Each structure stands twice: as C-alpha cells, then as structure tokens.
Amino acid sequence: MTSIRERNKELILRAASEEFADKGFAASKTSDIAAKAGVPKPNVYYYFKSKEHLYREVLESIIEPLLQASAPFNQPGNPAEVLKAYIHSKIRISRELPSASKVFASEIMHGAPHLSAEQAEQLNAQAQHNIACIQRWIEQGLMAKVDPHHLMFSIWAATQTYADFDWQIATVTGKASLDDADYEAATQTIIRLVIKGCEIVENQPSASEQVTRV
C-alpha cells in the first residue's frame, strides 16, 4: 500500500513535471506546483528541500526510464529485435512521461546546466554502447552501412517528438489527444523506416547464434 508520504511526493513530482515543462525552471513557482499537486506549499520544501532539488528529481524520474529503454542493447539479439524493442520503449516514455520528457529535452537544449556529471556520464556511456552495437552489426554485414551516430539521433528525434509536439500532432490529426492507435501507428511507422532503411533482414539469427552454428 502506498504511504501518504509516497503519495504526496508522487503528486508533487507530477505537478512539478507539468509546471517545469510548461514554464521552464526559472518561471515556475513552488506555490503553483503545490496548488496543482493539492498540497500546502511547505510540503514541497519538506519533501524536496528546494525548487532546484525538485527539478533535479524530475530529471532523475526520466533518466532512469531512458537508460532502461536501452536494455535490449545490453543483451544478445539481432538488429531487428533490438531496434524494435528500443523504439517501442522510447515511444512508451513519450506517451507515459510526456512532461518529464519535455523537461529533459529543454534541459539538454540549454546545455544541461542541472544535469549531474554522473547522470551525463551514464547517458553518454549508454549511448556510446548502443552506437558501438550498431557499428558491430554493420561490420558483420547484418545491416546497411549507415552512420550509427546519426541513426541513433534520428531515432531519438522521431520518438521524442511525440512528447515535445503532442499538441501539434493531435491538431494535425484532428484529435483532442492521441490515443492507443496513434501511438501504435507511430511505433510501427518508425520501426518500418528504420528496419527497411537500414536494410535489416527480420528474423535473422543474432551474430552469436551465427557463430555457434558455424
């Protein structure tokens, strides 16, 4: 059962994500965050000490899912399986954590002033690992000779846009908000572009399986 403390922290964190996403760090007020969360203003400081500490907690709430999204790259698998799973996870983050995703995107666009050195290193190390995996697949002839860095950047941009520009996407599609079918269509479209564009053969054995068979 969720304790009152955990519930209040969750409410404040969600409200803060929305406020920071809408107004940015400097313009957001703890009084507005408290009002949106439905708690007294002193509670914000009780649980999070300061507005900056709360902002860092919002960043932390999105960094862990982003790192987890790369889990498919950390275990054996063929390019199609890994990239499909990664794209699914990235779209799910944009859907389930849109405000925190916007806060993270804004943080990066401003040079990551609030990101800790440890967080920056974690994110960069994982990105470099993912890129190295793609480069290895290319060298093994499992996919076309695309630039692995820019392939990763393209996937980031394509999936992140469903958080950053959800209002625009909904408006263009003539809907009040995106639904299950929209996110599924987005996922499958991005997957098709990546798999076909990189000339990846689906259902092929992973590199380790190919070596075993030989």
Sequence and secondary structure as in RCSB ss.txt:
>XXXX:A:sequence
MTSIRERNKELILRAASEEFADKGFAASKTSDIAAKAGVPKPNVYYYFKSKEHLYREVLESIIEPLLQASAPFNQ
PGNPAEVLKAYIHSKIRISRELPSASKVFASEIMHGAPHLSAEQAEQLNAQAQHNIACIQRWIEQGLMAKVDPHH
LMFSIWAATQTYADFDWQIATVTGKASLDDADYEAATQTIIRLVIKGCEIVENQPSASEQVTRV
>XXXX:A:secstr
   HHHHHHHHHHHHHHHHHHHHHHHH  HHHHHHHHTS HHHHHHHHSSHHHHHHHHHHHHHHHHHHHTGGGGS
   HHHHHHHHHHHHHHHHHHSHHHHHHHHHHHHTT TTS HHHHHHHHHHHHHHHHHHHHHHHTTSS    HHH
HHHHHHHHHHHHHHTHHHHHHHTT SS  HHHHHHHHHHHHHHHHHHTT  TT   HHHHHHH 
